[in-house]
Amino acid sequence: MNPLRQNYLHTEALKALLPNVPVHGWVAFAGEARFPKGMPDGVSALRNLRKDLSAKNVAPDLRAAWKRLKREMRTDSAAKGEYLAGIEKKYGIGRATPVGVGLLVISVAWLFVMWLR
């Protein structure tokens, strides 16, 4: 799975939930990543993430956006079941948990970094 495509889908989902809040997607690689055509916009090595994000003009009031997102999120078991069924349908049985956990970790890490800023 391409993390840039995943990030795009996550960003679009957040924009749909928070239409009046600027949403900036970003991908951070913890290990070594090589890009034959150079580092794409919106991508950082984890060691450079804080510097790269601070160079961008992002929404200053992320706490309000985070609170609104938490109000809008579906966290019920039906939502989780729908999400896992969609992952299994697309990628096969047994892939839902690692993919879902990875996506959640990336999303929460990004929001946490932005919140600390």
C-alpha positions, 0 to 999 in steps of 0.5 A: 500500500502506498502511504501517500495514497493512504494519507490522501484518503485520510486527509479527504475524510478529515476534510469531510468531517471538518469542512471549516478546518484546514487539514494538512496531510503529511507522511513521516517515514521512521526508517530509510525511504528512497525516492528516485525523483526526490522527496515528494511534498508532504513527506518527511523522514521522522527525524526532520518532521518537526522542522518540516512541519514548522516551515509550513503555515498550518492552522494555529488553533489545532486544539479546537480542531482536535476537539471537534474531530473527537465529537464527530468520530464514530467509535462505536463497534458498528463503525469498527466492524464496517472499517475492518470489513472494508480493509478485509474486502480490499486487502484480504482476511488477516490484514485488517488489524495490522493495516488499521493499527498502522493507519491509526498510529500514523494519524494519531502521531501526526495530530499529536505533533501538530497539537504540540506545535 
